[in-house]
Amino acid sequence: MKILSPYALGATLYMPATRADLLDVVFGTKLPELRSLVVCLEDAVADIDVETALGNLRVLLTAINERGGRPVDGPLLFVRPRDSMMAAVLNEWPLMAHVDGFVVPKLTLRNLDAWEQAVTNPALFLMPTLETIDVFNPGAMVELGQALKANLNHRIIALRIGGNDLMGCLGVRRNPVTTLYSTPMGYVIPMLAGVMGSQGFALTAPVFEQLATPHLLKEELDLDIAHGLVGKTAIHPSQINIIQDSLRVSLEDFNSAKLIASDVAPAVFKHNDVMCEPATHYKWAVKILERAQWHGVRHADAGSGDTPIRLAEAAR
């Protein structure tokens, strides 16, 4: 089975399966900067449009098949089924060979078994979404993480944090002048970063639904990255470059990571007036180097406008 880095996701854009321009996005003639796309059959599709959406998905995958498959440099492609029953049907489509995997909506310990039975194709990766009331309970998250690791660990790219659904559980909505971290998500995100991150799972950040305040999106992205989150859901194409630019690694972090990860690194050393200790900083260094591989390095002159070379692309 191939391996997908969670850092390859970048900004993940959700598009309803009813859209007519999905093929253009898959082949990069539209939104060429996009790294990952989710064709949604769940919340973004009304009940009366489900059959139309499924038909449109089949048309999309058929067109990809007729072109000989997806382009190597195109976005990763995922499908978000409505539920495990729909996933079981899609699991049997031969055309799903052109899809990287499923986004699993509203995963809980109670429905995990149904999803395991539905998605039996080992070539399909999974990105479970944590967006139910269970998420507020750290004990429930420990149990869910253990259950995921037991049977599906090798197929999970990342866990997605469904911020809007979680806020909806509480009957509250984001204040448009603050980041998500000034809401109850200021408890949930750090908790998940600790509980799920310590079990080895990568996590992606919730959407930022305010399109008029990109400066606030950048502030929230800084907090996402500080909590170790590896990507962010984009709610609009205008957010793609902002998200992916924020995921670039600073030159200072990149150089520190290389020194820490070196086979000849001292047990403790100083670099640019910062104490480095490979025994405790090694995992951080490995993640920084992997992030740089996919998103490039931000040099000291952040305003230069230069497009970074992603090391993952340079190595191809």
N, C-alpha and C positions, 0 to 999 in steps of 0.2 A: 504494500500500500504506500502511495506517495505521502510525503510530509508537507504540510502547509504551515508556514510561520504565521502566528497571529499578527505579527507586524506587517505582513503583506496586505492586511485588510485596509489600512489607512482610514480614509473617510468612507463609510458604508452608506450608500444611498438606497433608500427603499422606494420602489416604484410599483404602483398597482398593476396587477397582471392584465388589466383592461387597456393599458396604454398601447398606442399604435407605434410608438417609436422605440420599443425595447431593442429591436434588432440593431438599430443605429447606435445605441449605447453599447451593446455587446461588442460590436465591431469597431468602436472607437471613432466613428464619423460624427458622433455627438458625445460631448463630455469626455474627450480623450484623456483628460487628467484623472479620471475616476479609477480607483483601485479595486473596489468591490461593489457589487450590485445585488440587491435582494428583490426578486420579483414576488410581490406580496399577494397572497390569496386570502389573507385574514382580515385584520381591521380596516385595511384600505379598500376593501371590496364589499359593497352592500350585498345583502342576502339575495336580492333579485338578480344580481350580476354574476353570481358564482359560476354558473355554467358557461356564460360568455367568457369569463376570465380563464377558466380551464381550457376552453377552446383556443383562446388567444395564446396561452402558454404552449399548447401543442403546435400551433402555427409557428411560434418563435423557435421551438426546438427542432421542428422539421426544417425550417429555413437554415438553421445552423448546420444541421446534418447535410443538407444539400450543398453547402459551401465547404464541406470537408472538415467541419469542426470550428471551434472558436479560435481566434487569433492568439498567438502566444503572448503578445503584449497587451491583450485586452484585459478588462476587469475580471476578477473572480466572480462567479455566478452562483447565487444561491436562490432557493425557492422557500417561501414561508407558507406551508400548508395551513389550512384553517384549523385542523385538528388531526389527531392520530389516525382517524378513519380515512381522511383524505390523503394523508401521508402514505398509508398502506396501499392505496390505489396508485399514487405516483411512483412509489417504490418499484412497482412492476413495469412501469413504462420503459422500454428499451431506450427511448430518447433521453432518459435521464442520465445517460452516459455523457451528455454534454453539460451537465450541471455538477458543480463542486460539492453541493450538499444542501441540507435543510437548515433553516432557522426554525427552532422548535418554540412555538409560543406558549407562554404560561406554564412552563414546566414545574411540576411539584413532585414530591416523593410519591403521592397518590397516583399520579398518571404516568409515572416513569415506566412502569411495566408495559403499559399499552403502547408507548412510543418505541420501546425496545422491540416489541413484537411487530410493530408496523414498519420500522425502517431496518430491514434485514440486509439490504445491499451494502456490503462492506466497503464499497468504493465511494459511498456518500458520507462526507463529513457532517458533523452536527455543530450547531451553535445554539444551545439552549438559552432561552430568555428568562431571566429572573424578574417577574413582574406581578406576583400574587402576594396576598397578605402574609403568607408563610415567610417571605423574605425578611420581615421585621424581626423574626425569631432566630437568633444566632444558633441555637441548638438545632433547629430544623435545617439550617444551612449546612451545619456540620454533617448531619445525617444525609442530606442530599448529595453533598460532595463525596462522601464515602461511597454512596450507592453508584454515583456516576463513575468513580474511579474503578469500581469493582468490575463493571461490564463494558463501559463505553469510553474509557479514558483515552485510548489510542485514536478515537474518532472525533474527539472534541477539539476544535480549534480554539474556541474562546467561549466564555459565558457573557451574554449581553445583559446589561442592566437596563430594565425598562422603566425609566424614570417617570414618564407620564402616567403609566398604569399604576405605579406604586404611589404616586401623589394622589391619583384618583381613589385608591383604597382609603385614603384619609380624608377625602373630600376637600382637598386644597389644590391650589395651582400656584405655579412659580410667580413671584413678584417680578415684573419686567425690568426692574432696575437692579436686581441682584443676581448672583450666580446660583446655581442649584444647591451649592454648599451652604447657603443661608436658609435653606428649607430643611424639613426632616431628612432629606437625602444627605444632609451633612452628617447624619449618623449612619445611614444605610451604606453609603459608598465606602467610607473607611472600614466599616464592619465587614463588608463583603471582601474588600481588598485584603483584610487580615484573615478571615475565615476561609475563603476560597483560594486566595493567593497562597496561603501557607500549605494548601493541599496540592499546589502545583498548577492551578488553573489560571489562564490569562483572562482578563476581564476588559470589556469595552464600555465606553461611557455613554450615558443617555443623550438624547437629542437636546439641542438648544433651539427652542422654537421662536425666538425673537429675532426676526430678520433685520430689524432697524438698528441693532446695537452690536455690530461686529467686534467692537472693542471689548464688550462684555463676554462675547464668545471666546476671545483670546484669553481673557482673565480666567474663564472657567477651564479652558484647555490647560493652562498652567497648573491648575489644581488637579485636573484629571491625571496629568503626567506625574505630578508629585505623589499621587496615590498609586502609581504603577500601572495605570490603565493603558492599554496598548493601541487603542483606536477610538473613534467616536462615530455614532450614527449621525448622518447628515440629513436634515429635513428639507434642504433646498440646494440646488447646484451651486449657488453663490457661496456656500460654506465649505465646499470641497477643498479648495486651495488653502483656505485659512487653517483648516484642520491639519492638512498634510504638511504645511509649512511649520506648524507648531510641533509636529512630530520629528522634525529634523533635530539632530543632536548637536549641541554646542561643541565647538572645537575643543574647549577645555575638558568637557566630559569625555569626549572621544579620546583625547590624549591620555587622560587619567585612566580610562578603562583599558587602554592598550598596555599601559605600564602594570596595572594591577593583574591583568590576565596573563602576563608574560611568565613563561616557565622559570625565568631567572629573577623574578621579583623578590626583593628582600621581605622578611617577615613584617617589617614596619618601615615606612619611609615617608619623607615629606615631598610633596609636589605642589608647587605654587602656593606655599604656606598652608597646605591642607594635609592632615595626617592620613595616610593610606595604609590599610591593613588588609592584605589579600585574604586572610582567613575569614574576615567578616564582609569584605566588599566584593568578593569574587563573583557572586551571583549578579550583583548590580552591574559589574563590568561586562559580564557576558550579555546581559540584556541590552546594555547601551550599545555594544558592538553589533548586536543583531538588529536593533532599531536603526542604527546608522547604515547597515547593509541595505535596508529597504527604503529609508527616507533621506539618506545623505547627511552631510555635515553642514551646520550653519557656521560660517566663518565670522571673524570678529566684526567685519563690516556688514551688519545685518541689513543695511539699507542699500546694498549694492544691486539688488535685483537679480543677481546671478542665479541660474537654475542649477541646483546641485545634481551631481551624477550619483544616482543610487548605486551603491556598490553591488547590489544583487543583479542589477542590469549590466554593470561593467564586466561582471564575471561570466556573463553568458557567452 
